[in-house]
């Protein structure tokens, strides 16, 4: 489960950068 946190955080960060 802990290994998914960086993936989710990275995905959200990339989405915010696109905005």
Beta strands, then each sheet from edge to edge (+ up, - down):
end
